[in-house]
Amino acid sequence: MAVKKSEIYSSLWEGCDELRGSMDASQYKDYVLVLLFMKYVSDKKDPRVELKKGSTFQDMLAYRGKANIGEAINTIIGAFAKNNGLTGIITEADFDDSSKLGSGKEKIDLLTNLLNIFNKDELDFSRNRADGDDLLGDAYEYLMRHFATESGKSKGQFYTPSEVSRVMAELIGISGSKTNDITIYDPTCGSGSLLLKAADAAPNPRKVAIYGQENDNATRALAVMNMWLHNFSDAEIEQGNTLASPQFKDEKTGGLKTFNYAVSNPPFSYKRWMNGIDPENDIYKRFEGYSIPPQKNGDYAFLLHLVKSLKSNGKGCIVMPLGVLFRGNAEAEIRRKLIERGYIKAIIGLPANLFFGTGIAASLIVIEKEDADVRKNIFMIDASHGFIKDGNKNRLREQDIHKIVDAFKGFIEIPKYSRIVPISEIADKKNDYNLNIPRYIDSQEQEDVQNIQAHISGGIPIADIEDLSPYWKVFPGLRNTLFELIKNSGNDTPRLRIKAATDGIKDAIFTHDEFKAHIKKMSSVFAAWQKETAAYVKALNKGMRPKAEIKIIGEKLLAAYHNKPLCDKYTIYQHLMDYWTLTMQDDFYEISEDGWKAGKDLKRLEKKTKKGSTGIPGIEGLEGRLIPPALIVSEYFSKEQKAIDDLTIQVESLESEMETLADEHGGEDGLLSNAVDEKGKITKKTLAKAIKDLGKKEKNNADEWDMLEQYKKLLEGKAAKEDAIGSLEAELEAKVISQYTKLTVEDIKTIVVDKKWLASMRANIQKETDNISSRLTTRIKGLAERYAEPLPEIEKKVEELERKVKNHLKKMGIEY
């Protein structure tokens, strides 16, 4: 059975829970990541890794519950580190530190629990995984993001959000590289995630030589482990101050080593960048031909270091605060020279609050030396509005990433989003080499202006209706159905009147032939993609690569909805990627591991009790590996389920009757009061006692007797039906379990692909189609209500109300 991402993440976070409280995330991450690393290398048994006795995760397990467990873990990790050249990398976390882990039994229990968590089946990495799909690397990234989130402002800078890293990997164009000897460099590599995302985008990631430098030694250790967990154990990750002591140099010239590609997310506005460096006499000539960056701001120092580290045809991308685009003095001079040399290919403005350690908005500056001498334009994108809130940070969605990359790769100009800006315009007297994006792209939404004349005269200004022109292009006749022109006198602005009542606008839109034709057309678009996708996915089998396959499926969805009216293809794409994250990716990994026969697997869930674990009864306690039991029921046993549902409705009806009787007659001196227990409930036992106490029906107790008997009949009816439900549910459960064993591969494909995946996608995309009419209806209703009563009518109403008030006051003898 494949290791599911969701299960890996859950188990790893459980490990974090063991340590959370005794130390903060910036500290406990070292313990969790080192154990993850040791478990991985011990399970995989890579022949290139030396695994001697006494140096594996399995050796640690022998010390669970023992007094020297912390010391033993340190010794085992130390032995592995010594054998594989990782001393000082994975040996920083002290598993015998009583100040962090507690002392005595507390420490023994904590470390024993931690080892048990990492020894779970969910974290058995000896099992194969899909080729090229780095589940463990993704898990490492998951932990890094959460550690960065919990570490707070000052300690989360080691991590570049993976979404930003993916964008940067695409912007440098490494995926289109034609050379077999690709080198990529990050001068401020942090935990290495940015480097890895860039390398992963190459045509053959295993042919990429990775170089990184990180000033903080503990963060460098994270990067080295990250490289190993992503199968880049030969990556060169050095420690040191990149500006003062760059570690990668040209052996012949002594200057900086140059690379095909470079990426960087340096510390923003670093004030101590000059420590250990004399910029005026920089031996690496990084500032030669430029100005020296400001003493208290190192943004351009890092940018110029990246530029100098690129080959003559090299390409790079760096994260910079927005200030570098427009600040003056020395920075303005550096910016001017970079533009004049043609090194800046593109600038992308990002949303605020994306990065850990800062909430300010940032930009991506794409550097490309190739064809710099003939560059006449800079491509700009304002992507600042495309994000989703994620906890206390913002995050780029899949649709945001794809839109940025598509626009950049095609140099596609999109109103209010992207533009090809001539360098001549940037250099003119008005702009003077200022690269502030709002100078060139107005991304602000159009203001919803109130029309004073319409408020006075009534009717909807025709300009407001013309703003809905994308709808009228698709529904030209609908406009005439909804509106009619108000005949004006004088020089009034043309205004329109709605023909339908306000509450009839939605029906008028939904029932219009043009709208129905559009919905039918959009349904056919999905149906065509659905048919193609179903055939494609059903042909996949064991060994397929989930990440590569979802990319193909996603691109086909984008192509299907390209240039479709009133429809944002990226929003549609987001629905697919959300469902992928939620459900499909785990299913794909299962199929990749064992093929479609994984759909026959079913297990009983367990719940923890004080006496241990016990199986959860009923269908609710069953979990299909690929197929939820509910789908088996709906596909094969709908009649049986309907019988249960019908009985359940009857039980609910009986309960409602009993509740009504209890409310009406269960109070003090009520006919059912003697059957109510001290908790205010009527039970079978209390009811029987009340009837027994009465003895028999007599004239003086007839009403009470009848009520008790009526309630008893309802209670017995309810019990009988519940017994029947229990029997039917047991029979259904047995049938469901049996049906899993009878499923053919074709059955499984039909249920999983058609009834599960594509049915869910159809429902999600239908919501988007429904939103078309909702947006139009909401806007028209809003305009109708805004201008419903012109000023003269309001004044007339006020006058009438005033007259009535005066009359009332007059009757009261008050003159007003």
C-alpha positions in Angstrom: 0.0 0.0 0.0 1.4 3.4 -0.9 2.3 6.0 1.7 -0.2 8.7 1.5 0.8 12.3 1.8 -2.0 13.0 4.2 -0.8 10.2 6.4 2.8 11.3 6.3 1.9 14.8 7.2 -0.4 13.7 10.1 2.3 11.5 11.6 5.0 14.1 11.3 2.9 16.7 12.9 2.1 14.2 15.7 5.8 14.1 16.3 5.9 17.9 16.5 3.1 17.7 19.1 5.3 15.6 21.3 7.9 18.4 21.5 5.7 21.4 21.2 5.5 23.2 24.6 9.0 22.3 25.8 10.6 24.5 23.2 9.6 26.7 20.3 9.4 25.7 16.7 12.8 27.2 15.8 14.3 24.6 18.1 12.1 21.5 17.9 12.2 21.5 14.1 15.8 20.3 14.4 14.8 17.2 16.4 11.9 16.3 14.1 13.8 16.9 10.8 16.9 14.9 12.0 14.7 11.9 13.0 12.9 12.2 9.7 16.2 12.2 7.9 17.5 9.2 9.9 14.3 7.2 9.3 14.4 7.9 5.6 18.0 6.9 4.9 17.7 3.8 7.1 14.5 2.6 5.3 15.7 3.3 1.7 19.1 1.5 2.2 20.7 3.4 -0.7 23.9 1.6 -1.7 25.7 5.0 -1.8 24.9 5.6 1.9 26.9 3.8 4.5 24.7 2.1 7.0 26.8 0.2 9.6 25.4 -1.6 12.6 24.7 0.9 15.3 24.1 3.8 13.0 20.5 3.4 11.8 17.1 4.4 13.0 16.2 0.8 13.7 19.2 0.7 16.2 17.5 3.5 18.1 14.3 1.4 18.7 16.2 -0.9 21.0 16.6 1.9 23.6 12.9 2.8 23.9 11.9 3.0 27.6 15.6 2.9 28.7 17.3 5.5 30.9 20.1 6.2 28.4 17.8 6.7 25.4 18.9 10.3 24.7 22.6 9.4 24.9 22.0 6.4 22.6 20.2 8.4 20.0 23.1 10.9 19.9 25.6 8.1 19.6 23.7 6.5 16.7 23.2 9.7 14.8 26.9 10.6 15.4 28.0 7.3 14.0 26.0 7.7 10.8 27.2 11.3 10.4 30.8 10.2 10.8 30.4 7.4 8.2 28.7 9.7 5.7 30.5 13.1 6.1 27.6 14.7 7.9 29.1 15.6 11.2 28.0 19.1 12.2 25.0 18.8 9.8 22.8 16.3 11.6 24.5 16.3 14.9 23.4 19.7 16.1 20.2 18.6 17.9 21.1 17.1 21.4 18.6 14.3 22.2 20.0 14.2 25.8 19.4 17.8 26.6 17.4 17.8 29.8 16.8 21.6 29.6 14.7 21.0 26.4 13.5 17.5 26.7 13.0 17.1 30.5 14.7 14.8 32.8 14.3 11.2 34.1 11.0 9.5 33.1 9.7 12.6 31.3 12.6 12.5 28.8 12.4 8.7 28.5 8.7 8.8 27.7 9.0 11.8 25.3 11.8 10.2 23.2 10.1 6.8 23.3 6.9 8.3 22.0 8.8 10.2 19.3 10.5 7.0 18.1 7.2 5.1 18.1 5.7 7.8 15.9 8.5 7.6 13.4 8.2 3.8 13.5 4.6 3.9 12.3 3.6 2.1 9.1 2.7 5.5 7.6 6.3 6.5 7.7 7.7 3.3 6.2 9.9 4.6 3.4 11.2 1.2 2.4 8.2 0.9 0.2 8.5 2.1 -3.4 7.1 5.5 -4.4 6.2 6.8 -7.8 9.3 7.6 -9.8 10.1 11.3 -9.9 7.4 12.1 -7.3 9.2 13.1 -4.1 6.7 12.3 -1.4 9.3 12.7 1.4 10.7 15.9 -0.1 7.2 17.3 -0.1 6.7 16.2 3.5 10.0 18.0 4.4 8.6 21.1 2.6 5.4 20.8 4.6 7.3 20.8 7.8 9.5 23.7 6.8 6.4 25.8 6.0 4.8 25.0 9.4 8.0 25.6 11.3 8.4 28.9 9.5 4.9 29.9 10.4 5.3 28.9 14.1 8.8 30.3 14.4 7.7 33.9 14.2 9.0 37.0 12.5 12.7 36.7 13.4 13.2 33.0 12.8 11.1 32.1 9.7 13.4 33.6 7.1 15.1 30.2 6.3 12.1 29.2 4.1 10.9 30.6 0.8 7.2 29.7 0.3 7.1 26.8 -2.2 4.6 28.6 -4.4 7.0 31.5 -4.9 9.9 29.0 -5.5 7.9 27.3 -8.2 7.2 30.6 -9.9 10.8 31.6 -9.8 11.8 28.2 -11.3 9.6 28.9 -14.3 10.7 32.5 -14.7 14.4 31.6 -15.1 13.5 29.2 -18.0 15.5 26.2 -16.8 12.8 23.9 -18.2 13.8 25.0 -21.7 17.5 24.4 -21.2 19.3 22.8 -24.1 22.5 21.9 -22.3 23.2 18.7 -20.4 25.6 20.4 -17.9 23.3 22.7 -16.0 24.5 24.6 -13.0 22.3 26.5 -10.6 23.3 28.7 -7.7 21.6 30.3 -4.7 23.9 32.7 -2.7 21.4 32.9 0.2 20.0 29.4 0.0 18.3 29.1 3.5 16.9 25.6 3.7 17.5 24.9 0.0 13.8 24.7 -1.1 14.2 27.4 -3.7 17.2 25.6 -5.3 15.4 22.3 -5.3 12.3 23.7 -7.0 14.4 25.3 -9.7 16.4 22.0 -10.2 13.2 20.0 -10.4 11.9 22.2 -13.3 14.9 21.2 -15.4 14.4 18.7 -18.3 16.5 16.2 -16.4 16.8 17.2 -12.7 19.5 14.5 -12.0 21.8 16.3 -14.5 21.7 19.6 -12.6 24.7 20.6 -10.4 23.4 22.5 -7.4 25.4 25.1 -5.5 24.3 27.0 -2.5 25.7 29.2 0.3 24.1 30.0 3.6 25.4 32.2 6.4 23.7 30.4 9.3 25.2 27.0 10.1 22.0 25.5 11.5 20.1 26.6 8.5 22.8 25.2 6.2 22.2 21.9 8.0 18.6 22.1 7.0 19.6 22.6 3.4 22.0 19.7 3.4 19.3 17.3 4.8 16.8 18.8 2.3 19.2 17.9 -0.6 19.6 14.4 0.7 15.9 13.8 1.1 15.4 15.0 -2.5 18.1 12.7 -3.8 20.6 15.5 -4.4 23.2 14.3 -1.9 26.0 15.6 -4.2 24.8 19.2 -4.0 27.4 21.6 -2.7 26.1 23.6 0.2 28.6 25.8 1.9 28.5 28.0 5.0 29.6 31.6 5.1 28.8 35.2 4.4 28.1 35.4 0.7 29.0 39.0 0.3 32.1 39.0 2.5 33.3 35.5 1.8 31.8 33.8 -1.3 32.7 30.2 -1.3 32.3 29.4 -5.0 35.2 30.9 -7.0 36.7 30.4 -10.5 39.8 28.3 -10.0 41.7 30.1 -12.8 40.8 33.8 -12.3 40.1 33.8 -8.5 36.9 35.7 -9.4 33.4 34.5 -8.7 32.4 31.2 -10.2 29.6 31.7 -12.8 26.5 29.6 -13.3 23.8 29.0 -16.0 21.0 29.9 -13.5 20.7 31.6 -10.2 17.9 32.2 -7.7 17.9 34.0 -4.4 15.7 35.3 -1.6 18.1 37.4 0.4 17.3 39.1 3.7 15.4 42.3 2.9 17.2 45.6 3.4 20.1 44.0 5.2 21.8 46.7 7.3 25.1 45.0 8.0 26.0 44.0 4.4 29.3 45.8 4.5 30.7 43.8 7.4 33.9 42.2 6.2 33.8 43.8 2.8 35.3 47.0 1.2 32.9 47.7 -1.7 35.2 50.4 -3.2 37.9 47.7 -3.6 35.8 44.6 -4.0 38.1 41.9 -5.4 35.2 40.3 -7.1 34.3 43.5 -9.0 30.6 43.1 -8.3 30.1 46.9 -8.1 32.3 47.9 -10.9 30.5 50.0 -13.4 27.7 50.6 -10.9 27.3 52.7 -7.8 28.0 51.4 -4.3 24.7 50.4 -2.6 23.7 52.4 0.5 25.6 51.6 3.7 22.5 50.6 5.6 20.7 48.7 2.8 22.1 45.7 1.1 19.3 44.9 -1.4 21.3 45.9 -4.4 24.5 44.3 -3.0 22.8 40.9 -3.2 21.3 41.7 -6.6 24.6 42.7 -8.1 26.3 39.6 -6.6 23.7 37.5 -8.4 24.3 39.4 -11.7 28.0 38.9 -11.4 27.5 35.1 -10.6 25.8 34.5 -13.9 27.5 33.3 -17.1 27.4 35.6 -20.2 24.1 34.0 -21.2 22.9 33.2 -17.7 19.4 33.7 -16.3 18.4 34.4 -12.7 15.5 35.6 -10.5 15.7 37.3 -7.2 13.2 38.3 -4.5 13.4 42.0 -3.7 11.4 44.4 -1.6 9.3 46.8 -3.7 11.5 49.7 -2.7 14.3 48.6 -5.0 12.1 49.5 -7.9 11.8 53.2 -7.1 14.2 54.3 -4.3 16.6 57.1 -5.3 20.2 58.2 -5.0 22.8 55.4 -5.4 20.1 52.8 -5.9 18.5 54.8 -8.7 21.9 54.9 -10.4 22.4 51.1 -10.1 18.8 50.6 -11.4 19.5 52.9 -14.4 22.6 51.0 -15.4 21.0 47.6 -15.0 18.2 48.8 -17.3 20.6 50.3 -19.8 22.6 47.1 -20.0 19.4 45.2 -20.7 19.8 42.8 -17.8 16.3 43.2 -16.4 13.9 41.1 -18.5 10.8 41.2 -16.2 9.4 42.4 -12.9 6.5 40.8 -11.1 4.8 42.5 -8.2 3.7 40.0 -5.5 1.0 40.2 -2.9 1.9 41.5 0.6 2.5 39.2 3.5 3.7 36.1 1.5 7.1 35.7 3.1 8.0 34.5 6.6 9.8 37.1 8.7 8.2 40.1 7.0 4.7 41.3 6.0 5.8 43.8 3.3 5.1 43.3 -0.4 7.9 42.0 -2.6 8.8 41.7 -6.2 10.5 39.2 -8.4 13.2 40.6 -10.7 14.1 38.4 -13.6 17.7 38.9 -14.8 18.7 37.6 -18.2 22.1 38.3 -19.8 21.2 36.5 -23.0 20.2 39.0 -25.6 20.6 41.8 -23.1 22.3 44.0 -25.8 19.2 44.0 -27.9 16.5 44.2 -25.2 14.0 47.0 -25.8 11.3 46.2 -23.3 10.7 45.1 -19.7 7.7 42.8 -19.1 5.8 43.8 -16.0 3.1 41.9 -14.1 1.0 43.2 -11.2 0.1 40.0 -9.4 -0.5 41.7 -6.1 -4.2 40.9 -6.0 -4.0 37.1 -6.6 -3.7 35.2 -3.4 -5.6 33.3 -0.7 -5.5 34.0 3.1 -3.8 31.1 4.9 -3.6 31.5 8.6 -1.8 34.8 9.4 0.0 34.8 6.0 -1.1 35.1 2.3 -0.4 32.4 -0.2 -0.4 32.1 -3.9 -3.0 29.7 -5.3 -2.4 27.3 -8.1 -4.4 29.6 -10.4 -2.2 32.5 -9.4 1.0 30.6 -10.2 -0.2 29.5 -13.6 -1.5 32.9 -14.6 1.9 34.5 -13.7 3.9 31.9 -15.6 1.6 31.9 -18.6 1.7 35.7 -18.9 5.5 35.8 -18.6 6.2 32.9 -21.0 4.0 34.4 -23.7 4.7 38.0 -22.9 0.9 38.3 -22.9 -0.6 41.7 -22.1 -3.7 41.5 -19.9 -5.6 44.6 -18.9 -4.9 45.7 -15.3 -2.4 42.7 -15.0 0.5 42.6 -17.4 2.2 44.8 -19.9 5.2 45.0 -22.2 6.8 48.3 -21.2 9.3 49.9 -23.7 12.6 50.9 -22.1 12.2 54.2 -23.9 9.1 54.9 -21.8 10.9 53.8 -18.6 13.9 56.1 -19.4 11.8 59.2 -20.4 11.9 62.4 -18.4 8.6 61.5 -16.7 9.6 58.1 -15.3 13.4 58.6 -15.1 14.2 54.8 -14.8 11.6 54.4 -12.0 10.3 50.8 -12.1 7.4 51.2 -9.7 4.8 48.9 -11.3 1.7 51.2 -10.8 3.4 53.8 -13.0 2.9 51.4 -15.9 -0.1 49.2 -14.9 -3.3 50.5 -13.4 -4.6 47.5 -11.6 -7.2 49.3 -9.5 -10.8 48.2 -9.8 -13.1 50.7 -11.4 -14.9 52.8 -8.8 -18.6 52.2 -8.5 -19.8 55.8 -9.0 -23.2 57.1 -7.8 -25.0 59.0 -10.5 -26.5 62.2 -9.0 -28.8 62.9 -12.0 -30.2 59.3 -11.9 -30.9 59.8 -8.1 -32.8 62.9 -9.0 -34.6 61.8 -12.1 -34.8 58.0 -11.6 -33.8 55.1 -13.8 -30.4 53.3 -14.2 -27.7 55.3 -16.0 -26.9 53.6 -19.3 -23.2 53.7 -18.5 -23.7 51.3 -15.6 -25.4 48.8 -17.9 -22.7 49.2 -20.5 -20.2 48.3 -17.9 -21.7 44.8 -18.1 -20.8 44.6 -21.8 -19.1 41.1 -21.4 -22.5 39.7 -20.6 -24.3 41.5 -23.4 -21.8 40.2 -25.9 -23.0 36.7 -25.0 -26.7 37.7 -24.2 -27.4 40.6 -26.6 -31.2 39.9 -26.6 -31.3 39.6 -22.8 -30.4 43.2 -22.4 -33.5 44.3 -24.4 -35.6 41.8 -22.4 -34.5 43.3 -19.1 -34.4 47.0 -19.9 -36.2 49.8 -21.8 -35.1 53.3 -22.5 -36.7 56.1 -20.5 -37.6 58.9 -22.8 -35.8 62.0 -21.6 -36.5 65.6 -21.8 -33.8 68.2 -22.0 -30.1 67.2 -21.7 -30.5 64.3 -19.2 -28.1 61.4 -19.3 -29.8 58.4 -21.1 -31.3 56.1 -18.4 -32.9 52.7 -18.5 -35.9 51.2 -16.7 -36.1 47.5 -15.6 -39.1 45.8 -17.2 -39.3 43.0 -14.6 -40.0 43.3 -10.9 -36.8 43.3 -8.8 -37.6 39.8 -7.5 -38.2 38.5 -11.0 -34.8 39.5 -12.4 -33.2 36.1 -11.7 -36.0 34.2 -13.4 -35.9 36.5 -16.4 -32.2 35.7 -16.8 -32.4 32.0 -16.1 -35.3 31.4 -18.5 -33.9 33.5 -21.3 -33.1 31.4 -24.4 -29.6 33.0 -24.8 -28.7 32.2 -21.2 -29.9 28.6 -21.5 -28.0 28.3 -24.8 -24.8 29.5 -23.0 -25.3 27.1 -20.1 -25.7 24.3 -22.6 -22.6 25.3 -24.5 -20.5 25.4 -21.3 -21.9 22.0 -20.3 -20.7 20.6 -23.6 -17.2 22.1 -22.9 -17.0 20.2 -19.7 -18.5 17.1 -21.2 -15.8 17.1 -23.9 -13.0 17.5 -21.4 -14.6 14.9 -19.1 -14.8 12.3 -22.0 -11.2 12.9 -22.9 -10.0 12.9 -19.3 -11.9 9.7 -18.4 -10.3 7.8 -21.3 -6.9 9.1 -20.5 -7.0 8.5 -16.8 -8.5 5.0 -17.1 -5.5 4.1 -19.3 -3.0 5.0 -16.5 -1.7 2.2 -14.4 0.9 1.1 -11.9 4.1 3.1 -12.0 2.6 6.2 -13.5 3.9 9.6 -12.1 1.1 11.4 -10.3 2.7 14.9 -10.5 3.4 14.6 -14.2 -0.1 13.3 -14.9 -2.0 16.0 -13.0 0.0 18.5 -15.0 -1.2 17.0 -18.2 -4.8 16.8 -17.0 -4.7 20.4 -15.7 -3.3 21.7 -19.0 -6.1 20.0 -20.9 -8.6 21.7 -18.6 -7.1 25.1 -19.2 -7.1 24.5 -22.9 -10.8 23.4 -22.8 -11.8 26.7 -21.2 -9.4 29.0 -23.0 -11.2 32.1 -24.3 -14.6 30.8 -23.2 -16.9 33.8 -22.5 -17.7 34.9 -19.0 -15.4 32.2 -17.7 -12.0 32.5 -16.1 -10.1 29.4 -17.0 -7.7 29.8 -14.1 -10.6 29.8 -11.6 -11.8 26.5 -13.2 -8.3 25.2 -13.0 -8.2 26.0 -9.3 -11.2 23.7 -8.7 -9.2 20.8 -10.2 -6.1 21.6 -8.1 -8.1 22.0 -4.9 -9.7 18.6 -5.5 -6.3 17.1 -6.4 -4.9 18.2 -3.0 -8.0 17.0 -1.1 -8.5 13.6 -2.7 -7.1 12.8 -6.1 -3.4 12.9 -5.3 -3.6 10.2 -2.6 -5.7 8.1 -5.0 -3.1 8.5 -7.8 -0.3 7.5 -5.5 -2.3 4.4 -4.6 -2.8 3.5 -8.2 0.9 4.2 -9.0 1.9 1.8 -6.2 -0.5 -1.1 -6.8 -2.6 -0.4 -9.9 -6.4 -0.2 -10.1 -6.7 -3.4 -8.0 -6.1 -1.1 -5.0 -9.8 -0.3 -5.4 -10.7 -3.7 -3.9 -9.0 -2.9 -0.6 -11.2 -2.2 2.4 -10.3 -1.8 6.1 -12.0 -1.4 9.4 -11.3 1.8 11.2 -10.5 1.8 14.9 -11.1 4.2 17.7 -9.0 4.5 20.9 -10.7 3.7 24.2 -9.3 3.4 27.7 -9.0 -0.3 27.2 -7.1 0.0 23.9 -8.3 0.2 20.3 -11.6 -1.3 19.0 -13.1 -1.5 15.6 -15.8 1.0 14.6 -19.0 -0.9 13.7 -21.2 -0.4 10.7 -20.4 1.1 7.2 -19.2 4.3 9.0 -16.3 2.1 10.3 -15.2 1.0 6.9 -12.7 2.8 4.7 -12.0 1.9 1.1 -8.5 2.5 -0.2 -9.8 4.1 -3.4 -13.6 3.7 -3.2 -15.6 5.1 -0.2 -18.2 2.6 0.9 -20.9 5.2 0.3 -20.1 5.0 -3.4 -20.5 1.2 -3.4 -23.8 1.7 -1.7 -25.1 4.2 -4.2 -23.9 2.2 -7.1 -25.1 -1.3 -6.1 -27.4 -1.1 -3.0 -29.5 2.0 -3.4 -32.7 0.1 -2.7 -31.3 -1.3 0.5 -30.2 2.2 1.5 -33.6 3.6 0.7 -35.3 1.0 2.9 -33.0 2.1 5.8 -33.6 5.8 5.0 -37.4 5.3 5.0 -37.3 3.6 8.3 -35.0 6.3 9.7 -37.6 9.0 8.6 -40.3 7.0 10.4 -38.2 6.8 13.6 -37.6 10.6 13.4 -41.4 11.1 13.0 -42.1 8.9 16.1 -39.4 10.8 18.0 -41.0 14.1 17.0 -44.4 12.8 18.3 -42.9 11.7 21.5 -41.1 15.0 22.0 -44.4 16.9 21.4 -46.2 14.7 24.0 -43.4 15.1 26.5 -43.4 18.9 26.0 -47.2 19.2 26.4 -47.8 16.7 29.2 -44.4 16.1 30.9 -44.5 19.2 33.1 -45.6 19.3 36.7 -49.1 17.8 37.1 -49.0 16.8 33.4 -50.4 13.4 32.3 -46.8 12.1 31.7 -45.2 13.8 34.8 -45.0 10.5 36.7 -42.9 8.9 33.8 -40.3 11.7 33.8 -37.0 10.8 35.5 -34.8 13.3 37.5 -33.0 14.2 34.3 -36.3 15.2 32.6 -36.3 12.2 30.3 -39.0 9.6 29.7 -37.5 6.1 29.4 -38.8 2.6 28.9 -38.2 1.9 32.6 -39.8 5.1 34.0 -42.8 4.6 31.7 -43.3 1.0 32.8 -43.1 2.1 36.5 -45.7 4.8 35.9 -48.1 2.4 34.3 -47.5 -0.2 37.1 -48.2 2.5 39.8 -51.6 3.2 38.2 -52.4 -0.5 38.3 -55.2 -0.4 35.8 -57.4 2.0 33.8 -60.1 3.5 35.9 -62.5 6.4 35.6 -60.3 8.7 37.7 -57.1 8.0 35.8 -58.4 7.3 32.3 -56.7 10.3 30.7 -53.3 9.6 32.3 -53.6 5.9 31.5 -54.4 6.6 27.8 -51.5 9.1 27.6 -49.0 6.6 29.1 -50.2 3.9 26.7 -50.0 6.2 23.8 -46.4 7.1 24.6 -45.6 3.5 25.3 -46.9 2.5 21.8 -44.7 5.2 20.2 -41.7 4.1 22.2 -42.2 0.4 21.3 -42.8 1.4 17.6 -39.5 3.4 17.7 -37.6 0.5 19.2 -39.0 -2.0 16.7 -38.0 0.2 13.8 -34.6 0.8 15.2 -34.1 -3.0 15.5 -35.2 -3.3 11.9 -32.7 -0.6 10.9 -29.9 -2.4 12.8 -30.7 -5.6 11.0 -30.8 -3.9 7.6 -27.6 -2.1 8.2 -25.8 -5.3 9.2 -27.1 -7.0 6.0 -26.0 -3.9 4.0 -22.6 -3.9 5.6 -22.1 -7.6 4.7 -23.2 -6.9 1.1 -20.8 -4.0 0.8 -17.8 -6.0 2.1 -18.7 -8.8 -0.3 -19.0 -6.4 -3.2 -15.5 -5.1 -2.8 -14.2 -8.6 -3.5 -16.3 -8.9 -6.6 -15.2 -5.6 -8.2 -13.4 -6.0 -11.6 -10.8 -3.5 -12.7 -13.3 -2.0 -15.1 -15.8 -1.6 -12.2 -13.2 0.2 -10.2 -12.3 2.5 -13.0 -15.9 3.4 -13.6 -16.6 4.1 -9.9 -13.4 6.0 -9.2 -13.0 8.0 -12.4 -16.6 8.7 -13.4 -18.6 8.5 -10.1 -15.9 9.9 -7.7 -13.4 12.2 -9.4 -15.3 13.6 -12.4 -18.6 13.7 -10.6 -17.0 15.9 -7.9 -15.3 18.1 -10.6 -18.6 18.5 -12.4 -20.4 19.7 -9.2 -17.6 22.2 -8.5 -17.5 23.6 -12.0 -21.3 23.8 -12.1 -21.0 26.2 -9.1 -18.8 28.5 -11.3 -21.4 28.4 -14.1 -24.1 29.3 -11.6 -22.0 32.2 -10.4 -22.4 33.8 -13.9 -26.1 34.4 -13.4 -25.6 35.3 -9.7 -23.1 38.0 -10.4 -25.3 39.5 -13.2 -28.4 39.2 -11.1 -26.8 40.8 -8.0 -25.4 43.7 -10.0 -28.7 44.5 -11.7 -30.7 44.2 -8.5 -28.2 46.5 -6.8 -28.6 49.1 -9.5 -32.4 48.8 -9.5 -32.6 49.3 -5.8 -30.1 52.1 -5.8 -32.1 54.2 -8.2 -35.6 52.8 -7.4 -36.9 56.1 -5.9 -35.9 59.4 -7.5 -35.5 62.4 -5.4 -39.0 64.0 -6.3 -40.7 60.8 -5.1 -38.8 60.8 -1.9 -39.6 64.5 -1.3 -43.3 63.8 -2.0 -43.3 61.0 0.6 -41.5 63.3 3.1 -44.1 66.0 2.5 -47.0 63.4 3.0 -45.4 62.1 6.2 -44.8 65.7 7.4 -48.5 66.5 6.7 -49.7 63.5 8.7 -47.4 64.4 11.6 -48.7 67.9 11.7 -52.3 66.7 11.7 -51.6 64.3 14.6 -49.9 67.1 16.6 -52.8 69.5 15.8 -55.3 66.9 17.2 -53.1 66.8 20.3 -53.3 70.6 20.6 -49.7 71.2 19.6 -48.9 73.7 16.8 -45.8 72.8 14.7 
